[in-house]
Amino acid sequence: MVKGNGIATDVIMDKSKLQSILTILGEQVPPASRLFLVGGSALTLLGSPRPSLDIDFVGDDVHPNELHRAIMAKAKEMKLQVDIVPIDRFVPLPEGNEQRSIYIGQFANLEIYVIDPYSIALSKLDRGLFTDFDDIIFLIKNDYITLKELEQITNSAISKAGKFDLHPDILAHLQELKSRLK
């Protein structure tokens, strides 16, 4: 399988493997470095039983900072799939998202956070893949988000759709999510 950074990878990461990899990456970065995860690896750290194949983190994919370049270089050396995700260019981040990031822990020099679970859920609802619905259901069933608040955030996002490339069927995706929760 070839992914975004051109690395062929078959590494399947459960929580333990992911934590080990984050420690190795943390040894390659300056002290007090912070990384905000998004996607499957973030959910794996929150306890999702679905393993991840890659590590997605928030950043500027066009002009990565020094920390992100160092992580990408080490990941390439380790033959890991990592991607920088400019999530704020994909979906309108919900109000208060900065306060809802979840601190995961210290991995050598690297502090790991999971971004706002509502931001993750909105991006997954927008994409609407089968696994995305499973991920949102995990977030709801484990009390990271509520369906009611996700509905409000989705409706607010639709009002800003002109600035983002939201899927035209995002409301249908929301209805699909509701039917899966029954």
Secondary structure as UniProt FT lines:
FT   TURN            4..5
FT   HELIX           15..26
FT   TURN            27..28
FT   TURN            31..32
FT   STRAND          33..38
FT   HELIX           40..45
FT   TURN            46..47
FT   STRAND          55..58
FT   HELIX           66..77
FT   TURN            78..79
FT   STRAND          82..85
FT   HELIX           87..90
FT   TURN            95..96
FT   HELIX           97..100
FT   STRAND          102..107
FT   TURN            108..109
FT   STRAND          110..114
FT   HELIX           117..127
FT   HELIX           130..141
FT   TURN            142..143
FT   HELIX           147..159
FT   HELIX           161..163
FT   TURN            164..165
FT   TURN            168..169
FT   HELIX           170..181
//
